[in-house]
């Protein structure tokens, strides 16, 4: 691991990982005009399925998200070299279950299968995962700005260490209140070694920091680049 501008480094204040299971289904359904998504299909039926899933005793939460914005990222050339397409997922379904075993069982359920085949998607990404680290669980109740950041690196351990320092920057500079790091289970797709899920009360809470704070580029993006990490963040709203 190489830590660039280490005088700016502060480790994130973490709490213990939870023992929940996760199913993440991400779909690229429409098009993008620069950083903004366009032409996303109706999502009423997917939301209705999420409501049915949430009623299951083993499901703690099932939420559908629609993309709003792609903030600055890093590492598309890394993805190209590895044959991985950049993340352009404009719809996400995230299901949290009481444990990992329940997530694996639910993935084979016809209702969840219907959710993952419903949309006219050009490309999808699906994983069953667990929580690898967290600042705190993400509350899907408020109408916040929700982040899914799709990370790739050849070395997952380096990726986790760099994430801890960059999450510390976000805590310090944007008052990041929560973050739940999703790690694919063994045997799942490794296109993204971790997917960071977080939220802020509103876009103005953090977006100016990504544009105006020089240390976002000199510390956050510089450390991703120095350690061969591709970070593909997308901001969503729940529906």
VEXDREN-2710 file (C-alpha; in Angstrom, 1 decimal):
% VEXDREN-2710
k/r/px/py/pz
1/UNK/0.0/0.0/0.0
2/UNK/1.2/3.5/-0.9
3/UNK/-0.2/6.4/1.0
4/UNK/0.0/9.6/-0.9
5/UNK/0.1/12.9/1.1
6/UNK/0.0/10.9/4.3
7/UNK/0.0/14.1/6.4
8/UNK/-3.7/14.3/5.4
9/UNK/-4.5/10.8/6.4
10/UNK/-7.0/10.1/9.2
11/UNK/-8.4/6.6/9.6
12/UNK/-12.2/6.3/9.6
13/UNK/-14.0/5.9/12.9
14/UNK/-15.4/2.4/12.4
15/UNK/-17.9/0.3/14.3
16/UNK/-17.9/-3.5/14.2
17/UNK/-19.2/-5.1/11.0
18/UNK/-22.7/-6.4/11.2
19/UNK/-23.6/-10.1/10.5
20/UNK/-26.3/-9.4/7.9
21/UNK/-26.5/-10.7/4.4
22/UNK/-27.0/-8.6/1.3
23/UNK/-28.3/-9.1/-2.2
24/UNK/-27.4/-6.3/-4.7
25/UNK/-28.9/-6.1/-8.2
26/UNK/-27.7/-3.2/-10.3
27/UNK/-28.9/-2.5/-13.8
28/UNK/-27.9/-0.2/-16.7
29/UNK/-31.2/0.5/-18.3
30/UNK/-31.1/3.9/-19.8
31/UNK/-28.5/6.3/-21.2
32/UNK/-26.3/9.0/-19.6
33/UNK/-25.8/12.6/-20.7
34/UNK/-22.5/13.4/-19.1
35/UNK/-22.9/12.8/-15.4
36/UNK/-26.7/12.7/-15.6
37/UNK/-28.9/9.6/-16.3
38/UNK/-31.7/9.7/-18.9
39/UNK/-34.4/7.4/-20.1
40/UNK/-34.8/5.2/-17.1
41/UNK/-37.8/2.9/-17.6
42/UNK/-40.8/2.9/-15.1
43/UNK/-39.9/1.2/-11.8
44/UNK/-43.3/0.8/-10.2
45/UNK/-43.3/-3.0/-10.7
46/UNK/-39.8/-3.4/-9.3
47/UNK/-40.8/-1.3/-6.3
48/UNK/-43.8/-3.5/-5.7
49/UNK/-41.6/-6.6/-5.7
50/UNK/-39.3/-4.9/-3.2
51/UNK/-42.3/-4.3/-1.0
52/UNK/-43.2/-8.0/-1.2
53/UNK/-39.7/-9.0/-0.4
54/UNK/-39.5/-6.7/2.6
55/UNK/-42.5/-8.5/4.1
56/UNK/-40.6/-11.7/4.3
57/UNK/-39.5/-12.6/7.9
58/UNK/-35.8/-13.0/6.9
59/UNK/-35.7/-9.7/5.0
60/UNK/-35.0/-6.5/7.1
61/UNK/-35.0/-4.1/4.2
62/UNK/-35.6/-4.1/0.4
63/UNK/-35.1/-0.7/-1.4
64/UNK/-35.1/0.4/-5.0
65/UNK/-32.8/3.3/-6.0
66/UNK/-32.7/5.4/-9.1
67/UNK/-29.5/7.2/-10.2
68/UNK/-29.3/11.0/-10.1
69/UNK/-25.6/11.8/-10.7
70/UNK/-22.1/10.4/-11.3
71/UNK/-19.6/12.4/-9.2
72/UNK/-15.9/12.5/-10.2
73/UNK/-14.3/9.0/-10.0
74/UNK/-11.0/7.3/-10.8
75/UNK/-9.6/4.4/-12.8
76/UNK/-11.5/3.8/-16.0
77/UNK/-8.2/2.9/-17.6
78/UNK/-7.7/0.2/-15.0
79/UNK/-11.1/-1.3/-15.7
80/UNK/-10.4/-1.2/-19.5
81/UNK/-7.2/-3.0/-19.0
82/UNK/-9.0/-5.7/-17.0
83/UNK/-11.9/-6.0/-19.4
84/UNK/-14.4/-4.6/-16.9
85/UNK/-17.0/-2.0/-18.1
86/UNK/-17.3/1.2/-16.1
87/UNK/-20.2/1.3/-13.6
88/UNK/-23.2/3.0/-15.3
89/UNK/-25.9/1.4/-13.2
90/UNK/-29.0/3.7/-13.1
91/UNK/-31.2/1.3/-11.1
92/UNK/-30.3/-0.6/-7.9
93/UNK/-32.2/-3.1/-5.8
94/UNK/-30.6/-3.7/-2.4
95/UNK/-32.0/-6.4/0.0
96/UNK/-30.7/-6.8/3.5
97/UNK/-31.4/-10.1/5.3
98/UNK/-31.0/-11.3/8.8
99/UNK/-27.9/-13.3/7.9
100/UNK/-25.8/-14.4/5.0
101/UNK/-27.5/-17.8/4.6
102/UNK/-30.9/-16.1/4.2
103/UNK/-29.5/-13.9/1.4
104/UNK/-28.1/-17.0/-0.4
105/UNK/-31.5/-18.8/-0.1
106/UNK/-33.5/-15.7/-1.2
107/UNK/-31.4/-15.4/-4.4
108/UNK/-33.1/-18.6/-5.7
109/UNK/-36.6/-17.4/-4.8
110/UNK/-38.9/-16.9/-7.8
111/UNK/-39.9/-13.4/-6.6
112/UNK/-36.3/-12.2/-6.4
113/UNK/-35.5/-13.9/-9.8
114/UNK/-38.4/-11.9/-11.2
115/UNK/-37.0/-8.7/-9.9
116/UNK/-33.7/-9.3/-11.6
117/UNK/-35.2/-10.1/-15.0
118/UNK/-37.9/-7.5/-15.1
119/UNK/-36.1/-4.5/-16.6
120/UNK/-34.8/-4.1/-20.2
121/UNK/-31.2/-3.8/-19.1
122/UNK/-28.1/-3.6/-21.3
123/UNK/-26.0/-4.8/-18.5
124/UNK/-26.5/-6.0/-14.9
125/UNK/-24.4/-6.8/-11.9
126/UNK/-25.5/-9.1/-9.1
127/UNK/-23.8/-10.2/-5.9
128/UNK/-24.6/-11.8/-2.6
129/UNK/-22.4/-10.2/0.0
130/UNK/-21.6/-9.4/3.6
131/UNK/-20.6/-6.3/5.5
132/UNK/-16.8/-6.0/5.5
133/UNK/-16.6/-2.7/7.4
134/UNK/-18.9/0.1/8.4
135/UNK/-19.1/3.6/9.8
136/UNK/-22.8/2.8/10.6
137/UNK/-25.8/1.2/8.9
138/UNK/-27.5/3.3/6.2
139/UNK/-31.1/4.3/7.0
140/UNK/-33.3/4.0/4.0
141/UNK/-36.2/5.8/5.6
142/UNK/-35.3/9.4/5.0
143/UNK/-35.2/10.8/1.4
144/UNK/-31.4/11.3/1.4
145/UNK/-28.8/11.2/-1.3
146/UNK/-27.5/7.6/-1.4
147/UNK/-24.2/6.5/-2.7
148/UNK/-23.1/3.3/-4.3
149/UNK/-19.4/3.4/-5.1
150/UNK/-18.2/0.4/-7.1
151/UNK/-14.5/-0.3/-6.4
152/UNK/-12.1/-2.5/-8.2
153/UNK/-8.5/-3.3/-7.3
154/UNK/-6.2/-6.3/-8.1
155/UNK/-5.5/-6.6/-4.3
156/UNK/-8.6/-6.5/-2.1
157/UNK/-6.6/-6.1/1.1
158/UNK/-5.0/-2.9/-0.3
159/UNK/-8.4/-1.7/-1.4
160/UNK/-9.8/-2.2/2.1
161/UNK/-6.9/-0.3/3.7
162/UNK/-7.1/2.7/1.3
163/UNK/-10.9/2.8/1.7
164/UNK/-10.5/3.2/5.5
165/UNK/-8.3/6.3/4.9
166/UNK/-10.4/7.8/2.2
167/UNK/-13.6/7.2/4.3
168/UNK/-11.8/9.1/7.1
169/UNK/-11.4/12.0/4.7
170/UNK/-15.2/11.9/3.9
171/UNK/-16.0/11.8/7.6
172/UNK/-13.8/14.8/8.3
173/UNK/-14.7/16.9/5.2
174/UNK/-18.3/16.1/4.5
175/UNK/-19.6/14.9/7.8
176/UNK/-20.3/11.5/6.3
177/UNK/-22.8/10.0/8.8
178/UNK/-22.8/6.3/7.8
179/UNK/-21.3/3.8/5.4
180/UNK/-21.8/0.1/4.9
181/UNK/-19.1/-1.7/2.9
182/UNK/-20.5/-4.6/0.9
183/UNK/-18.0/-7.4/0.0
184/UNK/-19.0/-10.2/-2.4
185/UNK/-19.0/-13.7/-0.9
186/UNK/-16.6/-16.3/-2.2
187/UNK/-17.6/-17.4/-5.6
188/UNK/-19.4/-14.2/-6.5
189/UNK/-18.5/-11.7/-9.2
190/UNK/-15.2/-9.9/-8.6
191/UNK/-15.7/-7.1/-11.0
192/UNK/-16.0/-4.9/-8.0
193/UNK/-14.1/-6.1/-4.9
194/UNK/-16.2/-3.9/-2.6
195/UNK/-19.2/-1.7/-3.1
196/UNK/-19.5/1.2/-0.6
197/UNK/-23.1/2.2/0.3
198/UNK/-23.6/5.4/2.2
199/UNK/-25.8/8.4/2.5
200/UNK/-25.9/12.2/3.2
201/UNK/-29.0/14.3/4.0
202/UNK/-28.7/16.2/0.7
203/UNK/-26.4/16.7/-2.3
204/UNK/-25.1/20.1/-0.9
205/UNK/-23.9/18.3/2.1
206/UNK/-21.0/16.7/0.2
207/UNK/-21.0/17.6/-3.5
208/UNK/-19.2/21.0/-3.1
209/UNK/-16.3/19.2/-1.3
210/UNK/-15.8/17.0/-4.4
211/UNK/-15.6/20.0/-6.6
212/UNK/-14.0/22.7/-4.5
213/UNK/-11.7/21.0/-2.0
214/UNK/-8.3/20.5/-3.5
215/UNK/-7.6/17.6/-1.1
216/UNK/-10.3/15.5/-2.7
217/UNK/-8.0/15.2/-5.7
218/UNK/-4.7/15.4/-4.0
219/UNK/-5.6/12.8/-1.3
220/UNK/-8.7/10.8/-2.2
221/UNK/-8.3/10.4/-6.0
222/UNK/-4.5/10.4/-5.7
223/UNK/-4.5/7.4/-3.4
224/UNK/-6.9/5.5/-5.6
225/UNK/-4.6/6.1/-8.6
226/UNK/-1.4/5.3/-6.7
227/UNK/-2.8/2.0/-5.5
228/UNK/-4.4/0.8/-8.8
229/UNK/-7.9/1.4/-7.5
230/UNK/-10.9/2.1/-9.8
231/UNK/-13.6/4.0/-7.9
232/UNK/-16.9/4.4/-9.8
233/UNK/-19.4/6.4/-7.6
234/UNK/-23.0/7.0/-8.4
235/UNK/-25.5/9.0/-6.3
236/UNK/-29.1/7.7/-6.2
237/UNK/-32.5/8.6/-4.7
238/UNK/-34.7/5.8/-3.3
239/UNK/-38.1/5.4/-4.9
END
